[in-house]
Amino acid sequence: MLFAINCQDVPNSLPLRKQARPAHLARLEQLKNEGRLILAGPYPAIESNDPGEAGFTGSLVVAEFDSLEAAQHWADTDPYIEAGVYANVSIKPFKHVLP
């Protein structure tokens, strides 16, 4: 089943994001290579694809997992969690309808 992993950053998370980004992206690449990643990306803090020093306010990952527990475990072991980027993470089942 698909799950939406919605993450909210701590204030001023950009330096923490930069440090942990390579490891974070490697995990997303693994999901992609397994055919389980639907989409992933950050929420810019301002209305721009490249927010510069304004940074980001969180992230969204939609991916396939065997269960809510498996999705939670994946989210709990993300490098951004370990680096202190995320203040909180919510995970919900997701039904892909369009496109």
Helices and strands as residue ranges (DSSP letters): E 2-9, H 14-33, E 37-44, G 52-54, E 56-64, H 68-76, H 79-82, E 86-94
